Amino acid sequence: MKALHEFRKEYTLGRLTEEQLTKAPIDLFRTWLQDAIDANLPDPNAMTVATVDANGRPSQRIVLLKDVSDDGFVFYTNLGSNKAKDLAKTPAISIHFPWYFLERQVSVQGTAQRLTRAQEASYFLSRPKESQLGAWASQQSRPISTRELLLTQFHQMKEKFAKGDIPLPDFWGGYLVKPHRIEFWQGGEHRLHDRFEYMRQEDNSWTTQRLMP
């Protein structure tokens, strides 16, 4: 295998300048997300979600962004999962979008808050039936002896809910990540990357500053 320190790449796909910044970071995020979609990147809405447990130990996992608004970023999960348990103790959260094929990344720091049950139900009912059944079949993050047992639980749920709508599980829900810091990173030549940081102020306005790479 080639030694890792021998891998070299110049980042030349673009620049991020002060003139490209928007007043609110969500507007620039939407533009970059659309660029990722238009570039046919696989799972352009995939993001790393980082949480901290009660003992201060961090963990990360890939989750799909399901909505973005002026209020923040939305994702859904099993409420018994490790990330949900972490957020119940410490709502501080970080999410990261690794659009490395575009030589871009976006990092978000904020606070996670539960969505309303009406919001959760609206999204759950919009999911494919198989995804709804998967939510019922899996006790996320808990041990299971074999995949066959998981499939058995899935088919049991399929039989149980064979008729009518599949109800929203009481152990499944969503979170809104309300950001207080968002950083945009665009790769640059000679490792002179463009980095801009947005910070939310007490009056909910945003300030920006350029960061050294």
Contacts in CASP RR format, 6 or more apart in sequence:
PFRMAT RR
TARGET T0000
AUTHOR 0000-0000-0000
METHOD contacts of the structure
MODEL  1
MKALHEFRKEYTLGRLTEEQLTKAPIDLFRTWLQDAIDANLPDPNAMTVA
TVDANGRPSQRIVLLKDVSDDGFVFYTNLGSNKAKDLAKTPAISIHFPWY
FLERQVSVQGTAQRLTRAQEASYFLSRPKESQLGAWASQQSRPISTRELL
LTQFHQMKEKFAKGDIPLPDFWGGYLVKPHRIEFWQGGEHRLHDRFEYMR
QEDNSWTTQRLMP
10 188 0 8 1.000
10 189 0 8 1.000
10 190 0 8 1.000
11 103 0 8 1.000
11 186 0 8 1.000
11 187 0 8 1.000
11 188 0 8 1.000
11 189 0 8 1.000
11 191 0 8 1.000
11 193 0 8 1.000
12 103 0 8 1.000
12 188 0 8 1.000
12 189 0 8 1.000
13 102 0 8 1.000
13 103 0 8 1.000
13 187 0 8 1.000
14 103 0 8 1.000
14 186 0 8 1.000
14 187 0 8 1.000
14 188 0 8 1.000
15 186 0 8 1.000
15 188 0 8 1.000
15 194 0 8 1.000
16 184 0 8 1.000
16 185 0 8 1.000
16 186 0 8 1.000
16 194 0 8 1.000
16 196 0 8 1.000
17 194 0 8 1.000
18 196 0 8 1.000
18 208 0 8 1.000
18 210 0 8 1.000
20 28 0 8 1.000
21 28 0 8 1.000
21 196 0 8 1.000
21 208 0 8 1.000
22 28 0 8 1.000
22 31 0 8 1.000
23 206 0 8 1.000
24 70 0 8 1.000
24 206 0 8 1.000
25 179 0 8 1.000
25 182 0 8 1.000
25 184 0 8 1.000
25 198 0 8 1.000
25 206 0 8 1.000
26 68 0 8 1.000
26 69 0 8 1.000
26 70 0 8 1.000
26 72 0 8 1.000
28 184 0 8 1.000
29 68 0 8 1.000
29 106 0 8 1.000
29 182 0 8 1.000
29 184 0 8 1.000
30 68 0 8 1.000
32 97 0 8 1.000
32 99 0 8 1.000
32 102 0 8 1.000
32 104 0 8 1.000
32 106 0 8 1.000
32 184 0 8 1.000
33 44 0 8 1.000
33 45 0 8 1.000
33 68 0 8 1.000
33 97 0 8 1.000
35 102 0 8 1.000
35 104 0 8 1.000
36 44 0 8 1.000
36 97 0 8 1.000
36 99 0 8 1.000
36 102 0 8 1.000
36 104 0 8 1.000
37 44 0 8 1.000
39 101 0 8 1.000
39 102 0 8 1.000
41 99 0 8 1.000
41 101 0 8 1.000
41 102 0 8 1.000
43 64 0 8 1.000
44 99 0 8 1.000
45 64 0 8 1.000
45 65 0 8 1.000
45 66 0 8 1.000
46 62 0 8 1.000
46 63 0 8 1.000
46 64 0 8 1.000
46 65 0 8 1.000
46 97 0 8 1.000
46 98 0 8 1.000
47 62 0 8 1.000
47 63 0 8 1.000
47 64 0 8 1.000
47 65 0 8 1.000
47 73 0 8 1.000
47 75 0 8 1.000
47 95 0 8 1.000
47 96 0 8 1.000
47 97 0 8 1.000
48 60 0 8 1.000
48 61 0 8 1.000
48 62 0 8 1.000
48 63 0 8 1.000
48 95 0 8 1.000
48 96 0 8 1.000
48 98 0 8 1.000
49 60 0 8 1.000
49 61 0 8 1.000
49 62 0 8 1.000
49 63 0 8 1.000
49 75 0 8 1.000
49 83 0 8 1.000
49 93 0 8 1.000
49 94 0 8 1.000
49 95 0 8 1.000
50 58 0 8 1.000
50 59 0 8 1.000
50 60 0 8 1.000
50 93 0 8 1.000
50 94 0 8 1.000
50 95 0 8 1.000
50 96 0 8 1.000
51 58 0 8 1.000
51 59 0 8 1.000
51 82 0 8 1.000
51 83 0 8 1.000
51 86 0 8 1.000
51 87 0 8 1.000
51 90 0 8 1.000
51 92 0 8 1.000
51 93 0 8 1.000
52 58 0 8 1.000
52 59 0 8 1.000
52 86 0 8 1.000
52 90 0 8 1.000
52 92 0 8 1.000
53 59 0 8 1.000
53 82 0 8 1.000
53 85 0 8 1.000
53 86 0 8 1.000
53 89 0 8 1.000
53 90 0 8 1.000
54 86 0 8 1.000
54 89 0 8 1.000
54 90 0 8 1.000
56 90 0 8 1.000
59 82 0 8 1.000
59 83 0 8 1.000
59 86 0 8 1.000
61 83 0 8 1.000
63 75 0 8 1.000
63 77 0 8 1.000
63 83 0 8 1.000
63 95 0 8 1.000
64 75 0 8 1.000
65 73 0 8 1.000
65 74 0 8 1.000
65 75 0 8 1.000
65 95 0 8 1.000
65 97 0 8 1.000
66 74 0 8 1.000
66 75 0 8 1.000
66 76 0 8 1.000
66 123 0 8 1.000
67 73 0 8 1.000
67 74 0 8 1.000
67 123 0 8 1.000
68 74 0 8 1.000
71 176 0 8 1.000
71 178 0 8 1.000
72 176 0 8 1.000
72 177 0 8 1.000
72 178 0 8 1.000
72 179 0 8 1.000
73 95 0 8 1.000
73 108 0 8 1.000
73 176 0 8 1.000
73 177 0 8 1.000
73 179 0 8 1.000
74 115 0 8 1.000
74 174 0 8 1.000
74 175 0 8 1.000
74 176 0 8 1.000
74 177 0 8 1.000
75 174 0 8 1.000
75 175 0 8 1.000
75 177 0 8 1.000
76 120 0 8 1.000
76 123 0 8 1.000
76 124 0 8 1.000
76 172 0 8 1.000
76 173 0 8 1.000
76 174 0 8 1.000
76 175 0 8 1.000
77 83 0 8 1.000
77 84 0 8 1.000
77 140 0 8 1.000
77 172 0 8 1.000
77 173 0 8 1.000
77 174 0 8 1.000
77 175 0 8 1.000
78 84 0 8 1.000
78 135 0 8 1.000
78 138 0 8 1.000
78 139 0 8 1.000
78 140 0 8 1.000
78 141 0 8 1.000
78 171 0 8 1.000
78 172 0 8 1.000
78 173 0 8 1.000
79 171 0 8 1.000
79 172 0 8 1.000
79 173 0 8 1.000
80 139 0 8 1.000
80 140 0 8 1.000
80 141 0 8 1.000
80 171 0 8 1.000
81 140 0 8 1.000
81 141 0 8 1.000
82 141 0 8 1.000
87 93 0 8 1.000
87 112 0 8 1.000
87 175 0 8 1.000
91 111 0 8 1.000
91 112 0 8 1.000
91 113 0 8 1.000
92 109 0 8 1.000
92 110 0 8 1.000
92 111 0 8 1.000
92 112 0 8 1.000
93 109 0 8 1.000
93 110 0 8 1.000
93 111 0 8 1.000
93 112 0 8 1.000
93 175 0 8 1.000
93 177 0 8 1.000
94 107 0 8 1.000
94 108 0 8 1.000
94 109 0 8 1.000
94 110 0 8 1.000
95 107 0 8 1.000
95 108 0 8 1.000
95 177 0 8 1.000
96 105 0 8 1.000
96 106 0 8 1.000
96 107 0 8 1.000
96 108 0 8 1.000
97 105 0 8 1.000
97 106 0 8 1.000
97 107 0 8 1.000
98 105 0 8 1.000
99 105 0 8 1.000
99 106 0 8 1.000
103 186 0 8 1.000
103 187 0 8 1.000
103 188 0 8 1.000
104 184 0 8 1.000
104 185 0 8 1.000
104 186 0 8 1.000
104 187 0 8 1.000
105 185 0 8 1.000
106 182 0 8 1.000
106 183 0 8 1.000
106 184 0 8 1.000
106 185 0 8 1.000
107 182 0 8 1.000
107 183 0 8 1.000
107 185 0 8 1.000
108 177 0 8 1.000
108 179 0 8 1.000
108 181 0 8 1.000
108 182 0 8 1.000
108 183 0 8 1.000
109 179 0 8 1.000
109 180 0 8 1.000
109 181 0 8 1.000
109 182 0 8 1.000
110 177 0 8 1.000
110 178 0 8 1.000
110 179 0 8 1.000
110 180 0 8 1.000
110 181 0 8 1.000
111 177 0 8 1.000
111 178 0 8 1.000
111 180 0 8 1.000
112 175 0 8 1.000
112 176 0 8 1.000
112 177 0 8 1.000
112 178 0 8 1.000
113 175 0 8 1.000
113 176 0 8 1.000
113 178 0 8 1.000
114 173 0 8 1.000
114 174 0 8 1.000
114 175 0 8 1.000
114 176 0 8 1.000
115 173 0 8 1.000
115 174 0 8 1.000
115 175 0 8 1.000
115 176 0 8 1.000
117 168 0 8 1.000
119 174 0 8 1.000
120 168 0 8 1.000
120 172 0 8 1.000
120 173 0 8 1.000
120 174 0 8 1.000
121 168 0 8 1.000
123 174 0 8 1.000
124 132 0 8 1.000
124 135 0 8 1.000
124 168 0 8 1.000
124 172 0 8 1.000
124 173 0 8 1.000
125 132 0 8 1.000
125 165 0 8 1.000
125 168 0 8 1.000
127 135 0 8 1.000
129 166 0 8 1.000
132 161 0 8 1.000
132 166 0 8 1.000
133 154 0 8 1.000
133 157 0 8 1.000
133 158 0 8 1.000
133 161 0 8 1.000
133 166 0 8 1.000
134 154 0 8 1.000
134 157 0 8 1.000
135 169 0 8 1.000
135 172 0 8 1.000
136 157 0 8 1.000
136 161 0 8 1.000
136 166 0 8 1.000
136 169 0 8 1.000
137 150 0 8 1.000
137 153 0 8 1.000
137 154 0 8 1.000
137 156 0 8 1.000
137 157 0 8 1.000
138 150 0 8 1.000
138 153 0 8 1.000
139 171 0 8 1.000
144 150 0 8 1.000
161 167 0 8 1.000
179 200 0 8 1.000
180 199 0 8 1.000
180 200 0 8 1.000
181 197 0 8 1.000
181 198 0 8 1.000
181 199 0 8 1.000
181 200 0 8 1.000
182 197 0 8 1.000
182 198 0 8 1.000
183 195 0 8 1.000
183 196 0 8 1.000
183 197 0 8 1.000
183 198 0 8 1.000
183 211 0 8 1.000
184 194 0 8 1.000
184 195 0 8 1.000
184 196 0 8 1.000
184 198 0 8 1.000
185 193 0 8 1.000
185 194 0 8 1.000
185 195 0 8 1.000
186 193 0 8 1.000
186 194 0 8 1.000
186 195 0 8 1.000
187 193 0 8 1.000
187 194 0 8 1.000
188 194 0 8 1.000
188 213 0 8 1.000
191 213 0 8 1.000
192 213 0 8 1.000
193 213 0 8 1.000
194 210 0 8 1.000
194 213 0 8 1.000
195 210 0 8 1.000
195 211 0 8 1.000
195 212 0 8 1.000
195 213 0 8 1.000
196 208 0 8 1.000
196 209 0 8 1.000
196 210 0 8 1.000
196 211 0 8 1.000
197 208 0 8 1.000
197 209 0 8 1.000
197 210 0 8 1.000
197 211 0 8 1.000
198 206 0 8 1.000
198 207 0 8 1.000
198 208 0 8 1.000
199 206 0 8 1.000
199 207 0 8 1.000
199 208 0 8 1.000
199 209 0 8 1.000
200 206 0 8 1.000
201 207 0 8 1.000
END
